[in-house]
Amino acid sequence: PDVVFLSQLGVRAGVPVSPKAAEAAGKDFALNPVCAGPYKFVERVAQDRIVIDRVPSYWDAANYHFSRVTFRPVTDSTVRLANLQAGAVDVNIEIPPVEMENVRKDARLKLVAFDGLGYTGISFNLGRTALGQTPLGTDARVRRAFELAIDRAALNQVAYNGAHAVTAQPLPPTSPFYIQAVQPPARDPAKARALLAEAGVKTPYQVVLTVINQPDQIQVGEVIQSMAAEAGFEVKINAMEFVASLDAAEKGNTAAYLIGWTGRPDADGNVRDLLHTGAPVNWVGYKSEGFDGLIDQARGVADMGQRLALYGKAFETLHQDMPILYLYAPRWIFGMSSKIEGFAPVADGMLRLNGVSMRK
């Protein structure tokens, strides 16, 4: 039995595609996808646009009011906001928290902020490759010391104006699976130094932190760098382009990596693929029979109370072993034209256009 299965049908993993088209295209299916939704794929121009057209024969076609939708990838948050303010785009799905008030004050725009399903944290290389065969990668005391060096609330306030929610587990506080007993410890540089001494680590202990090369992520890295210095850590920031950073982490070429997970509705989707022994995205190299057993058992139990008890033990194990230092749970912050009507946010952050229209 797998109680997670139904929740998987409601997210990207459960999107139905055409078997005939998928088999014919093989590995190139993503270049010309054939699916079963209200829109059909028209074209993708790399780094410029993705275009989809409405499907008149869709079962609920009358509830979709846009004949064509164009997605434009813009990596610079300042340019994204400028495009929204100029009317060049109608929806911006990632408003920087520092710009929230400016969007609220603009009569041409409206702001929609809502809780997500995922987290952002620091993934440690636990000895999977040479870069992880260090005290940081092999001794949980060093990783716990690193946690004690950081004030999550202050980090969130400085980098994101307090827009996100701090967390010490792989779930946001709004999740029905959130474990109240697993809370972030108070920042304690003295205790952090004591743990480093207990682990036999000489200070300052150098940590290379890989971050995505965008302003907010670099700022988060710099705040962590400043805080950690007081606890005996010397943090070096390694800023990389997003896809290149993912490739480096997958190959084990990072020691500590600031990265997020967009999240899934069920707790299993936020831990299994990333942390179960031998799982496909377990890039940190975490191995724990105790943790594996707990989440395996939780996957086969339907009673929510029993599942919460199992995840409570599993998350306590994670907090002790700390393969990932969970920092905060991001909120989705959408900015859109004030003419947009009928938009209903969904926690996975995907743009759903059923019932959405634009006032003339």
Salt bridges, closest charged atoms under 4 A:
ASP2 OD1 - ARG299 NE 3.32
ASP28 OD1 - LYS27 NZ 3.55
GLU43 OE2 - ARG49 NE 2.97
ASP48 OD2 - ARG49 NH1 2.46
ASP48 OD2 - ARG72 NH1 3.93
ASP53 OD1 - ARG68 NE 2.69
GLU101 OE1 - ARG104 NH1 3.21
ASP106 OD2 - ARG108 NH2 2.73
ASP115 OD1 - ARG331 NE 3.19
ASP139 OD2 - ARG141 NH2 2.75
GLU147 OE2 - ARG152 NH2 2.83
GLU147 OE2 - HIS319 NE2 2.76
GLU198 OE2 - ARG141 NH1 3.48
GLU230 OE1 - ARG187 NH2 3.42
GLU234 OE2 - LYS236 NZ 3.09
ASP247 OD2 - LYS251 NZ 3.14
ASP266 OD2 - ARG307 NH1 2.83
ASP268 OD2 - ARG272 NE 2.90
ASP268 OD1 - ARG299 NE 3.73
ASP292 OD1 - HIS276 ND1 3.96
ASP296 OD1 - ARG272 NH1 3.01
ASP296 OD1 - HIS276 NE2 3.12
GLU341 OE2 - ARG359 NH1 3.30
ASP348 OD2 - ARG352 NH2 2.77
